[in-house]
Amino acid sequence: MADIATVARPYAEATFRAALDKGSLAKAGQGLAVLAAIAADGRVRSVLSDPRMTAQQKKDFFTSIAGDRLGEVARNLVGVLVDNRREELIGAIAREFDELQREHDRVIKARITSAKPLEDAQRGEIVAALERRYGKKVEAEMDVDPELLGGARVQIGDQVIHASVRDALAQMAVALSR
């Protein structure tokens, strides 16, 4: 079977285009996040896997749990997924949609790991430098790893910027062993 992200991507792209056309990207993103949280619940998966449930009952089940937190676009997506027996894709579609929305909004996620907790000013300086470097708004998640000894390590996607004492020592050890 195809990779779940590969199957989910066309649904996410179509949902993104529909939300963009309707001017409801934020509402659609929020609705997809709600749907993903609902679909991830074990009790919900158990109910949805009941072969006696009709497609309409499944749609009603989702909307009854989500309430008014779903917009038109997310509600339509649930209908399409249930009709095509693809409810298991909701989480992957929500992730793909989030990536498309970040691209559209020119936002990147960064994980900043430091040896000790950073002060707000330090964090601000790092985020500002990353925004200048990438030309995009940076949403930073902070971690602390005392094994870094000092400095920080920044990960954006699959790119890692090594600026820690531990990484510098490891690079020196490699250079000295040559």
QUINOR-V749845 format. One record per run of one state. SS is the DSSP state (a for helix, b for strand, c for the rest). FROM is the first residue (numbers start at 1). TO is the last residue. Records with the same first field share a line. If there is no record, write none. Layout:
SS=FROM-TO / FROM-TO
This chain:
c=1-3 / 23-24 / 41-41 / 49-54 / 70-71 / 84-86 / 106-106 / 115-119 / 135-136 / 145-145 / 149-150 / 157-158 / 177-178
a=4-22 / 25-40 / 42-48 / 55-69 / 72-83 / 87-105 / 120-134 / 146-148 / 165-176
b=107-114 / 137-144 / 151-156 / 159-164
